[in-house]
Amino acid sequence: DIHAPEFIYHGSLPGKSMQIISALQACTLVSHGCEDVFPDELPGIPPVREVEFNIELISGSKPISKAPYRMAPIELKELKDQLQELLERG
């Protein structure tokens, strides 16, 4: 799919094969060494803007019930396990 988002990671780890990484792992890799650019906590809420962004909806329209992206099978299994655990807790 040419419109799918793409994440390219350049680097090498001798003896390691290419693996699928989660979004959290990618965020950690991207922010490593740039802590001043990506703080753990934001200093405050964003300022009020002159133009507020909004999307006008057509009357009677329904949200699209489709995942925004495909998940790796192992991530999907983990998500299902976590959801089941939350359902069991009530």
C-alpha positions in Angstrom: 0.0 0.0 0.0 1.7 3.2 -1.1 -0.4 5.3 1.3 0.6 3.4 4.4 2.8 5.2 6.9 6.4 4.1 6.8 9.1 3.9 9.5 12.6 3.4 8.4 15.3 2.7 11.0 18.9 2.8 9.9 21.5 1.2 12.2 23.3 -2.0 12.8 23.7 -4.4 15.6 26.2 -7.1 14.8 24.7 -10.6 15.2 21.2 -9.3 15.4 18.5 -9.9 12.8 15.9 -7.3 11.7 12.9 -7.5 14.0 9.5 -5.9 14.1 9.4 -3.3 16.9 6.5 -1.8 18.7 5.6 1.9 18.6 6.9 2.3 22.2 10.2 0.8 21.3 10.4 3.0 18.2 9.7 6.1 20.4 12.5 5.1 22.8 14.9 4.6 19.9 14.0 7.9 18.3 14.3 9.9 21.5 17.5 8.2 22.8 20.1 11.0 23.1 17.6 13.7 22.4 16.1 14.0 25.9 16.1 17.8 25.7 14.0 17.7 22.5 11.6 14.9 23.8 10.9 15.6 27.5 9.2 13.0 29.7 6.6 15.6 30.8 5.4 18.5 28.9 5.8 22.0 30.5 2.1 22.8 30.2 -0.9 22.8 27.9 -0.6 24.3 24.4 -1.4 28.0 24.0 -4.9 29.0 22.7 -4.7 29.3 18.9 -6.4 31.9 16.7 -8.0 29.2 14.6 -9.3 26.1 16.3 -9.2 22.9 14.2 -12.4 21.0 13.7 -13.9 18.5 11.2 -17.5 19.1 10.1 -19.4 15.9 10.1 -22.2 15.0 7.7 -25.5 14.5 9.6 -26.1 10.8 10.3 -22.6 9.7 9.4 -21.0 6.9 11.5 -17.4 6.4 12.4 -15.4 4.1 10.3 -14.9 0.8 12.2 -11.6 -0.1 10.8 -8.2 -0.3 12.5 -6.0 2.6 11.5 -3.1 0.2 10.8 -2.3 -3.5 10.8 -0.7 -4.9 13.9 2.0 -7.5 14.0 0.5 -10.9 15.1 2.4 -10.9 18.4 1.2 -7.3 19.2 -2.4 -8.3 18.3 -2.2 -11.3 20.7 -0.8 -9.1 23.5 -3.6 -6.5 22.9 -6.3 -9.3 23.0 -4.8 -10.7 26.2 -4.8 -7.3 27.9 -8.4 -6.6 26.8 -9.5 -10.0 28.1 -7.8 -9.4 31.4 -9.5 -6.0 31.7 -12.9 -7.5 30.9 -12.4 -10.2 33.6 -11.6 -7.5 36.2 -14.8 -5.7 35.3 
